[in-house]
Amino acid sequence: MADGGQLDQDFDVVVLGAGSGGYACALRAAQLGLRVALVEKDRVGGTCLHVGCIPTKALLHAAEVADAARDASRFGVQATLDGVDMAGVNAYKDGVVARLFKGLTGLVKSRGITVVEGSGRLSAAREVTVALTAGGEAVLRGRHVVLATGSRSRSLPGLEVDGERVLTSEHALRLDRVPSSAIVLGGGVIGCEFASVWRSFGTEVTIVEALPRLVAAEDEACSAALQRAFRKRGITFRTGTPFQSVKPTETGVAVTVEGGDVLEADLLLVAVGRGPVTEGLGLEEVGVATERGFVLADDRCRTGVEGVWAVGDIVPGLQLAHRGFAQGIFVAEEIAGLAPQPVDETAIPRVTYSHPEVASVGLDEAAAKALHGEDAVESVTYDLGGNGKSQILQTQGFVKLVRQVDGPVVGVHMVGDRVGELVGEAQLIYGWEAHAEDVAPLLHAHPTQNEALGEAHMALAGKPLHAHA
């Protein structure tokens, strides 16, 4: 860490924000021999490591263990679920985060990156003024400045988050108890993941979603499958139901939805998306264009101001850690003159780590038909009922392939436990514009869930074994 007295003020790259996009950019730039400063007001690793991807997935794994204990008799194992010790769950979760944080800070240090603790803002196009955490200011000059300040949980107008009864996901990660009941406002990725965790821990959960279906950004068939699975698990959901208001009760909250229905629970989780953290960065003063707080950048992450780049959640598009990570690496390589390929937004894999999981890459069927024409697109669905490993795991779901007629696969959509682990192969299939006939001959180990991808492509190639098109 650096303070004002020890700071070397001239750098090739100054990165504002040390989340996934920022630290990836800093690491790659340093690897390429550039002199790098990384400005962070909190902890290296950002939202994903500390209050996002990693801790939520640790909770989801704890939830999976709880389900395994509860359902052990299905497998002939004598076990009982005596309860969930949230102190123990949080200790496990925090331990995972701490180990990854230690590894990341060590890696950043080993690359010779100057980490500056404080809040930075653009004081000129290629100049960052940092209000140092330790006191005072430092001015950093860089040939390039990369904006990577990330996002925070959003709320709705008039909906006040108090951190006790009305929570964001950050608050939910710190809960020291299992709520007996919860209302989740928002049926997207974050909302469905927390609903899944809490239900596994024994909470009565109701999801309220204004859009017509859960995980509305996914293929419609995936939404329908997740809704069936949630219904079977006892998770209640109200889709097409806008939120109106919330007020405290003696025991929790009362939520009024459109139509006048009142829902009561211990707490309300607000999971209506994430907004960009760009206020106070001096963007307008130096001419960086924004829209609703998001930084407008082209497909090469250029802001329109020479030497100023933007990556990650502050740029409109999918708010995913691996997108920011890829964009950060891209910018470092672009600055170094390597002329990398821009990140293909459609090729970014997407996973909802609920029980069951939803994973996809490429276009859904509706988008593919809108792009290529109704008659130019076809799909096939392989049910996991025909997959041996899925039967062993006792999970239901499917692999759905969308392709151009006599052309490449343009979308892969999956539902089922652990299908997030299959999306890497799906990404290669999409990214290499593979035809079903290219994938069908490839051997997939037996018994694995990967076989489901193989058999789906065999079906699409016209030679199904276990599949029904």
DRENDREN-894537 format. One record per residue (C-alpha): residue number from 0; residue in three letters; x, y, z. Coordinates in steps of 0.5 Angstrom, whole numbers, plus 2048, in hexadecimal, padded with zeros to 3 digits. Example, Ala and Ser with C-alpha at 12.3 -4.5 7.8 and 13.67 -1.06 7.14 Angstrom:
2
seq, type, x, y, z
0, ALA, 819, 7F7, 810
1, SER, 81B, 7FE, 80E
END
This chain:
469
seq, type, x, y, z
0, MET, 800, 800, 800
1, ALA, 802, 807, 7FF
2, ASP, 802, 80E, 802
3, GLY, 802, 815, 800
4, GLY, 80A, 815, 802
5, GLN, 80C, 80F, 7FE
6, LEU, 808, 80F, 7F8
7, ASP, 80B, 80F, 7F1
8, GLN, 806, 813, 7EE
9, ASP, 807, 812, 7E6
10, PHE, 804, 80B, 7E3
11, ASP, 803, 808, 7DD
12, VAL, 7FC, 806, 7DF
13, VAL, 7F8, 809, 7E5
14, VAL, 7F2, 804, 7E7
15, LEU, 7EC, 807, 7EB
16, GLY, 7E9, 801, 7EF
17, ALA, 7EC, 7FA, 7F1
18, GLY, 7E6, 7F6, 7EF
19, SER, 7E6, 7F0, 7EA
20, GLY, 7E7, 7F5, 7E4
21, GLY, 7EC, 7F9, 7E8
22, TYR, 7F1, 7F4, 7EB
23, ALA, 7F1, 7F0, 7E4
24, CYS, 7F3, 7F6, 7E0
25, ALA, 7F8, 7F8, 7E5
26, LEU, 7FB, 7F1, 7E6
27, ARG, 7FB, 7F0, 7DE
28, ALA, 7FE, 7F7, 7DD
29, ALA, 804, 7F6, 7E2
30, GLN, 805, 7EF, 7DF
31, LEU, 806, 7F3, 7D8
32, GLY, 80B, 7F7, 7DB
33, LEU, 807, 7FD, 7DD
34, ARG, 807, 801, 7E3
35, VAL, 801, 801, 7E6
36, ALA, 7FD, 804, 7EC
37, LEU, 7F7, 801, 7EF
38, VAL, 7F2, 806, 7F3
39, GLU, 7ED, 803, 7F8
40, LYS, 7EA, 806, 7FE
41, ASP, 7E8, 7FF, 801
42, ARG, 7EB, 7F8, 7FF
43, VAL, 7EE, 7F5, 7F9
44, GLY, 7E9, 7F0, 7F6
45, GLY, 7E3, 7F5, 7F6
46, THR, 7DC, 7F3, 7F6
47, CYS, 7DD, 7EC, 7F3
48, LEU, 7E2, 7E9, 7F8
49, HIS, 7DF, 7ED, 7FF
50, VAL, 7D8, 7EE, 7FE
51, GLY, 7D6, 7EA, 7F7
52, CYS, 7D7, 7E4, 7F4
53, ILE, 7DC, 7E1, 7F8
54, PRO, 7D8, 7E1, 7FF
55, THR, 7D1, 7E0, 7FC
56, LYS, 7D4, 7DA, 7F9
57, ALA, 7D7, 7D7, 7FF
58, LEU, 7D0, 7D8, 802
59, LEU, 7CD, 7D4, 7FC
60, HIS, 7D2, 7CF, 7FE
61, ALA, 7D0, 7CF, 805
62, ALA, 7C9, 7CF, 803
63, GLU, 7CA, 7C9, 7FE
64, VAL, 7CD, 7C5, 804
65, ALA, 7C7, 7C7, 808
66, ASP, 7C3, 7C3, 803
67, ALA, 7C7, 7BD, 803
68, ALA, 7C7, 7BC, 80A
69, ARG, 7BF, 7BD, 80A
70, ASP, 7BE, 7B9, 804
71, ALA, 7C3, 7B3, 806
72, SER, 7BE, 7AE, 807
73, ARG, 7BD, 7AE, 7FF
74, PHE, 7C4, 7AB, 7FE
75, GLY, 7C4, 7A6, 804
76, VAL, 7C8, 7AB, 809
77, GLN, 7C5, 7AC, 810
78, ALA, 7C6, 7B3, 811
79, THR, 7C2, 7B9, 814
80, LEU, 7C2, 7C0, 813
81, ASP, 7C2, 7C3, 81A
82, GLY, 7C2, 7CA, 818
83, VAL, 7C7, 7CF, 815
84, ASP, 7CC, 7D3, 819
85, MET, 7CD, 7DA, 816
86, ALA, 7D3, 7DB, 81A
87, GLY, 7D6, 7D5, 817
88, VAL, 7D4, 7D6, 810
89, ASN, 7D6, 7DD, 810
90, ALA, 7DD, 7DB, 813
91, TYR, 7DE, 7D6, 80D
92, LYS, 7DC, 7DB, 808
93, ASP, 7E0, 7E1, 80B
94, GLY, 7E6, 7DC, 80B
95, VAL, 7E5, 7DA, 804
96, VAL, 7E5, 7E2, 802
97, ALA, 7EB, 7E3, 807
98, ARG, 7EF, 7DE, 804
99, LEU, 7EE, 7E0, 7FD
100, PHE, 7EF, 7E8, 7FF
101, LYS, 7F6, 7E6, 802
102, GLY, 7F8, 7E2, 7FB
103, LEU, 7F6, 7E8, 7F7
104, THR, 7F9, 7EE, 7FB
105, GLY, 7FF, 7E9, 7FB
106, LEU, 7FF, 7E9, 7F3
107, VAL, 7FE, 7F0, 7F3
108, LYS, 804, 7F2, 7F7
109, SER, 808, 7ED, 7F3
110, ARG, 807, 7F0, 7ED
111, GLY, 80A, 7F7, 7EF
112, ILE, 803, 7FA, 7EF
113, THR, 802, 801, 7F3
114, VAL, 7FC, 800, 7F7
115, VAL, 7F9, 807, 7F9
116, GLU, 7F4, 806, 7FF
117, GLY, 7EF, 80C, 7FE
118, SER, 7E9, 80F, 7FA
119, GLY, 7EC, 811, 7F3
120, ARG, 7E9, 816, 7EE
121, LEU, 7EB, 819, 7E7
122, SER, 7EE, 820, 7E8
123, ALA, 7F0, 820, 7E1
124, ALA, 7EF, 81B, 7DB
125, ARG, 7F5, 817, 7DD
126, GLU, 7F6, 819, 7E4
127, VAL, 7F3, 816, 7EB
128, THR, 7F3, 81A, 7F1
129, VAL, 7F2, 815, 7F7
130, ALA, 7EF, 817, 7FE
131, LEU, 7F4, 812, 802
132, THR, 7F1, 80D, 807
133, ALA, 7F6, 80F, 80C
134, GLY, 7F5, 817, 80B
135, GLY, 7F7, 81C, 806
136, GLU, 7F7, 81B, 7FE
137, ALA, 7FB, 818, 7F8
138, VAL, 7FB, 81A, 7F1
139, LEU, 7FD, 815, 7EC
140, ARG, 7FE, 816, 7E5
141, GLY, 7FE, 810, 7E0
142, ARG, 7FE, 810, 7D8
143, HIS, 7F8, 80C, 7D9
144, VAL, 7F2, 80C, 7DE
145, VAL, 7ED, 806, 7DF
146, LEU, 7E7, 807, 7E2
147, ALA, 7E5, 801, 7E6
148, THR, 7E1, 803, 7EC
149, GLY, 7DB, 7FE, 7EC
150, SER, 7D4, 7FE, 7EE
151, ARG, 7D0, 7FD, 7F5
152, SER, 7C9, 7FB, 7F6
153, ARG, 7C3, 7FF, 7F4
154, SER, 7BD, 800, 7F7
155, LEU, 7B6, 803, 7F4
156, PRO, 7B3, 80A, 7F5
157, GLY, 7B1, 80B, 7FC
158, LEU, 7B3, 804, 7FF
159, GLU, 7B8, 806, 804
160, VAL, 7BD, 800, 806
161, ASP, 7BE, 800, 80E
162, GLY, 7C3, 7FA, 80E
163, GLU, 7BF, 7F7, 813
164, ARG, 7B8, 7F5, 810
165, VAL, 7B9, 7F8, 809
166, LEU, 7BF, 7F5, 807
167, THR, 7C4, 7F5, 800
168, SER, 7C8, 7EF, 7FF
169, GLU, 7CE, 7F2, 802
170, HIS, 7CA, 7F2, 809
171, ALA, 7C7, 7EB, 807
172, LEU, 7CE, 7E8, 807
173, ARG, 7CF, 7EB, 80E
174, LEU, 7C9, 7E8, 811
175, ASP, 7CA, 7E4, 818
176, ARG, 7C4, 7E0, 818
177, VAL, 7BF, 7DC, 813
178, PRO, 7B9, 7E0, 812
179, SER, 7B3, 7DC, 813
180, SER, 7B0, 7E0, 80D
181, ALA, 7B2, 7E5, 808
182, ILE, 7AF, 7E9, 802
183, VAL, 7B4, 7E9, 7FC
184, LEU, 7B3, 7EF, 7F8
185, GLY, 7B6, 7ED, 7F1
186, GLY, 7B6, 7E7, 7ED
187, GLY, 7BD, 7E8, 7EA
188, VAL, 7C3, 7E4, 7EB
189, ILE, 7C4, 7E7, 7F2
190, GLY, 7BD, 7E6, 7F4
191, CYS, 7BD, 7DF, 7F2
192, GLU, 7C3, 7DD, 7F5
193, PHE, 7C2, 7E0, 7FC
194, ALA, 7BB, 7DD, 7FC
195, SER, 7BE, 7D6, 7FA
196, VAL, 7C3, 7D7, 800
197, TRP, 7BD, 7D9, 805
198, ARG, 7B9, 7D4, 803
199, SER, 7BE, 7CE, 804
200, PHE, 7BF, 7D1, 80B
201, GLY, 7B8, 7D1, 80C
202, THR, 7B5, 7D8, 80B
203, GLU, 7AE, 7D9, 808
204, VAL, 7B0, 7DD, 802
205, THR, 7AB, 7E1, 7FD
206, ILE, 7AF, 7E4, 7F7
207, VAL, 7AB, 7EB, 7F4
208, GLU, 7AD, 7EC, 7ED
209, ALA, 7AA, 7F1, 7E8
210, LEU, 7AC, 7EE, 7E2
211, PRO, 7A8, 7E8, 7DF
212, ARG, 7AD, 7E3, 7E1
213, LEU, 7B3, 7E1, 7E6
214, VAL, 7BA, 7E2, 7E3
215, ALA, 7B7, 7E6, 7DD
216, ALA, 7BD, 7E7, 7DA
217, GLU, 7BE, 7DF, 7D8
218, ASP, 7BA, 7DB, 7D3
219, GLU, 7B3, 7DA, 7D5
220, ALA, 7B3, 7D3, 7D5
221, CYS, 7B9, 7D4, 7DB
222, SER, 7B4, 7D9, 7DF
223, ALA, 7AE, 7D4, 7DE
224, ALA, 7B3, 7CE, 7E1
225, LEU, 7B6, 7D2, 7E7
226, GLN, 7AF, 7D4, 7E9
227, ARG, 7AC, 7CD, 7E9
228, ALA, 7B2, 7CB, 7ED
229, PHE, 7B1, 7D1, 7F2
230, ARG, 7AA, 7CF, 7F2
231, LYS, 7AC, 7C8, 7F4
232, ARG, 7B1, 7CA, 7F9
233, GLY, 7AB, 7CF, 7FD
234, ILE, 7AE, 7D5, 7FA
235, THR, 7A8, 7DA, 7F9
236, PHE, 7A9, 7DF, 7F3
237, ARG, 7A4, 7E5, 7F1
238, THR, 7A6, 7E6, 7EA
239, GLY, 7A3, 7EC, 7E6
240, THR, 7A2, 7F0, 7ED
241, PRO, 7A5, 7F6, 7EE
242, PHE, 7A7, 7F9, 7F5
243, GLN, 7A3, 7FF, 7F8
244, SER, 7A6, 800, 7FF
245, VAL, 7A9, 7FD, 805
246, LYS, 7A7, 7FE, 80D
247, PRO, 7AA, 7FB, 813
248, THR, 7A6, 7F7, 817
249, GLU, 7A7, 7F4, 81E
250, THR, 7AA, 7EE, 81C
251, GLY, 7AD, 7F0, 815
252, VAL, 7AB, 7F4, 80F
253, ALA, 7A4, 7F4, 80B
254, VAL, 7A5, 7F5, 803
255, THR, 79F, 7F8, 7FF
256, VAL, 79F, 7F6, 7F8
257, GLU, 79B, 7F8, 7F2
258, GLY, 794, 7F6, 7F3
259, GLY, 794, 7F7, 7FA
260, ASP, 797, 7F1, 7FD
261, VAL, 79B, 7F1, 803
262, LEU, 7A0, 7EC, 804
263, GLU, 7A4, 7EB, 80B
264, ALA, 7AA, 7E9, 80D
265, ASP, 7B0, 7E9, 812
266, LEU, 7B4, 7ED, 80D
267, LEU, 7B4, 7F0, 806
268, LEU, 7BA, 7EF, 801
269, VAL, 7BB, 7F4, 7FC
270, ALA, 7BE, 7F1, 7F6
271, VAL, 7BC, 7F6, 7F0
272, GLY, 7C3, 7F6, 7ED
273, ARG, 7C9, 7FA, 7ED
274, GLY, 7CB, 801, 7EC
275, PRO, 7D1, 804, 7E9
276, VAL, 7D6, 807, 7EE
277, THR, 7D8, 80D, 7EA
278, GLU, 7D6, 813, 7EF
279, GLY, 7DC, 818, 7F1
280, LEU, 7E1, 815, 7EC
281, GLY, 7E1, 81C, 7E8
282, LEU, 7DF, 819, 7E1
283, GLU, 7DA, 81F, 7DF
284, GLU, 7E0, 823, 7E0
285, VAL, 7E5, 820, 7DC
286, GLY, 7E0, 81E, 7D6
287, VAL, 7DE, 817, 7D8
288, ALA, 7D7, 816, 7D5
289, THR, 7D2, 812, 7DA
290, GLU, 7CB, 810, 7DA
291, ARG, 7C7, 80E, 7E0
292, GLY, 7CE, 80E, 7E3
293, PHE, 7D1, 809, 7DF
294, VAL, 7D7, 80B, 7DB
295, LEU, 7D6, 80A, 7D3
296, ALA, 7DC, 806, 7D0
297, ASP, 7DD, 803, 7C9
298, ASP, 7DE, 7FC, 7C8
299, ARG, 7E5, 7FD, 7C9
300, CYS, 7E4, 800, 7D0
301, ARG, 7E6, 807, 7CE
302, THR, 7E2, 80D, 7D1
303, GLY, 7E3, 812, 7CC
304, VAL, 7E8, 816, 7D0
305, GLU, 7EF, 814, 7CE
306, GLY, 7F2, 810, 7D3
307, VAL, 7EC, 80E, 7D7
308, TRP, 7E9, 807, 7D7
309, ALA, 7E3, 804, 7DB
310, VAL, 7E2, 7FD, 7DC
311, GLY, 7DD, 7F8, 7E0
312, ASP, 7D7, 7FA, 7E4
313, ILE, 7D7, 802, 7E2
314, VAL, 7D7, 800, 7DB
315, PRO, 7D0, 7FE, 7D8
316, GLY, 7CF, 7F7, 7D7
317, LEU, 7CF, 7F0, 7DB
318, GLN, 7D1, 7F2, 7E2
319, LEU, 7D6, 7EC, 7E3
320, ALA, 7DD, 7EB, 7E7
321, HIS, 7DF, 7E7, 7E1
322, ARG, 7DD, 7EC, 7DC
323, GLY, 7E1, 7F2, 7E0
324, PHE, 7E7, 7ED, 7E0
325, ALA, 7E7, 7EC, 7D9
326, GLN, 7E6, 7F3, 7D7
327, GLY, 7EC, 7F5, 7DC
328, ILE, 7F1, 7F0, 7D9
329, PHE, 7EE, 7F3, 7D2
330, VAL, 7F0, 7FA, 7D4
331, ALA, 7F7, 7F8, 7D7
332, GLU, 7F9, 7F5, 7D0
333, GLU, 7F6, 7FA, 7CC
334, ILE, 7FA, 800, 7D0
335, ALA, 800, 7FB, 7CF
336, GLY, 7FF, 7FB, 7C7
337, LEU, 7FD, 7F4, 7C7
338, ALA, 7F6, 7F5, 7C3
339, PRO, 7F2, 7F0, 7C6
340, GLN, 7EB, 7EE, 7C4
341, PRO, 7E5, 7F2, 7C8
342, VAL, 7E1, 7EE, 7CD
343, ASP, 7DB, 7EB, 7C9
344, GLU, 7D5, 7EC, 7CE
345, THR, 7D1, 7E7, 7CB
346, ALA, 7D7, 7E2, 7CC
347, ILE, 7D7, 7E3, 7D4
348, PRO, 7D4, 7DD, 7D8
349, ARG, 7CF, 7DF, 7DD
350, VAL, 7CD, 7DA, 7E3
351, THR, 7C8, 7DB, 7E8
352, TYR, 7CB, 7D6, 7EE
353, SER, 7C4, 7D5, 7F1
354, HIS, 7C1, 7CE, 7F2
355, PRO, 7C1, 7CC, 7ED
356, GLU, 7C6, 7D0, 7E9
357, VAL, 7C4, 7D4, 7E2
358, ALA, 7CA, 7D5, 7DD
359, SER, 7CA, 7D7, 7D6
360, VAL, 7CF, 7DA, 7D1
361, GLY, 7CD, 7DE, 7CA
362, LEU, 7C6, 7DF, 7C8
363, ASP, 7BF, 7DD, 7CB
364, GLU, 7BA, 7DA, 7C6
365, ALA, 7B6, 7E1, 7C6
366, ALA, 7BC, 7E5, 7C4
367, ALA, 7BF, 7E0, 7BF
368, LYS, 7B8, 7E0, 7BB
369, ALA, 7B8, 7E8, 7BC
370, LEU, 7BF, 7E8, 7B9
371, HIS, 7BF, 7E3, 7B4
372, GLY, 7B8, 7E2, 7B2
373, GLU, 7B2, 7DD, 7B5
374, ASP, 7B4, 7D8, 7B0
375, ALA, 7BB, 7D8, 7B0
376, VAL, 7BC, 7D6, 7B7
377, GLU, 7BA, 7CF, 7BA
378, SER, 7BB, 7CC, 7C1
379, VAL, 7BC, 7C5, 7C5
380, THR, 7BB, 7C4, 7CC
381, TYR, 7BF, 7BE, 7CF
382, ASP, 7BB, 7BC, 7D6
383, LEU, 7C0, 7BA, 7DC
384, GLY, 7BC, 7B4, 7DD
385, GLY, 7C0, 7B1, 7D8
386, ASN, 7C7, 7B3, 7DB
387, GLY, 7C9, 7AD, 7E0
388, LYS, 7CD, 7B2, 7E4
389, SER, 7C7, 7B7, 7E5
390, GLN, 7C3, 7B1, 7E7
391, ILE, 7C9, 7AF, 7ED
392, LEU, 7C8, 7B7, 7EF
393, GLN, 7C1, 7B6, 7EF
394, THR, 7C0, 7BD, 7EB
395, GLN, 7BB, 7BF, 7E5
396, GLY, 7BC, 7C3, 7E0
397, PHE, 7BE, 7C4, 7D9
398, VAL, 7C3, 7C6, 7D3
399, LYS, 7C0, 7CA, 7CE
400, LEU, 7C4, 7CC, 7C8
401, VAL, 7C2, 7D1, 7C3
402, ARG, 7C5, 7D2, 7BC
403, GLN, 7C4, 7D5, 7B5
404, VAL, 7C1, 7D0, 7B0
405, ASP, 7C7, 7CC, 7AD
406, GLY, 7CC, 7D1, 7B1
407, PRO, 7D0, 7D2, 7B7
408, VAL, 7CD, 7D1, 7BE
409, VAL, 7CB, 7D8, 7C1
410, GLY, 7C9, 7D7, 7C8
411, VAL, 7C9, 7D1, 7CD
412, HIS, 7C5, 7D2, 7D3
413, MET, 7C5, 7CD, 7D9
414, VAL, 7C1, 7CC, 7E0
415, GLY, 7C3, 7C7, 7E5
416, ASP, 7C8, 7C6, 7EB
417, ARG, 7CF, 7C7, 7E9
418, VAL, 7CD, 7C9, 7E2
419, GLY, 7D2, 7D0, 7E3
420, GLU, 7D8, 7CB, 7E3
421, LEU, 7D5, 7C9, 7DB
422, VAL, 7D5, 7D0, 7D9
423, GLY, 7DD, 7D0, 7D7
424, GLU, 7DC, 7CB, 7D2
425, ALA, 7D5, 7CF, 7D0
426, GLN, 7D9, 7D5, 7CF
427, LEU, 7DE, 7D2, 7CA
428, ILE, 7D9, 7CF, 7C6
429, TYR, 7D6, 7D6, 7C5
430, GLY, 7DC, 7DA, 7C5
431, TRP, 7DF, 7D5, 7BF
432, GLU, 7D9, 7D5, 7BB
433, ALA, 7D8, 7CE, 7BC
434, HIS, 7D3, 7CA, 7B8
435, ALA, 7CF, 7C4, 7BB
436, GLU, 7D3, 7BF, 7B7
437, ASP, 7DA, 7C2, 7B9
438, VAL, 7D8, 7C0, 7C1
439, ALA, 7D4, 7BA, 7C0
440, PRO, 7DA, 7B6, 7BE
441, LEU, 7DE, 7B8, 7C5
442, LEU, 7DF, 7B3, 7CA
443, HIS, 7DC, 7B5, 7D1
444, ALA, 7DE, 7B1, 7D7
445, HIS, 7D9, 7AD, 7DA
446, PRO, 7D5, 7AE, 7DF
447, THR, 7D6, 7B5, 7DF
448, GLN, 7D1, 7BB, 7DE
449, ASN, 7D5, 7BD, 7D8
450, GLU, 7D2, 7B7, 7D4
451, ALA, 7CC, 7BB, 7D4
452, LEU, 7CF, 7C0, 7D0
453, GLY, 7D2, 7BB, 7CB
454, GLU, 7CB, 7B7, 7CB
455, ALA, 7C7, 7BE, 7C9
456, HIS, 7CC, 7BF, 7C3
457, MET, 7CB, 7B8, 7C1
458, ALA, 7C3, 7B9, 7C1
459, LEU, 7C4, 7C0, 7BD
460, ALA, 7C9, 7BD, 7B8
461, GLY, 7C3, 7B8, 7B7
462, LYS, 7C6, 7B2, 7BB
463, PRO, 7C3, 7B2, 7C2
464, LEU, 7C4, 7AC, 7C6
465, HIS, 7C0, 7AD, 7CD
466, ALA, 7BD, 7B4, 7CB
467, HIS, 7B7, 7B6, 7C8
468, ALA, 7B7, 7BC, 7C4
END
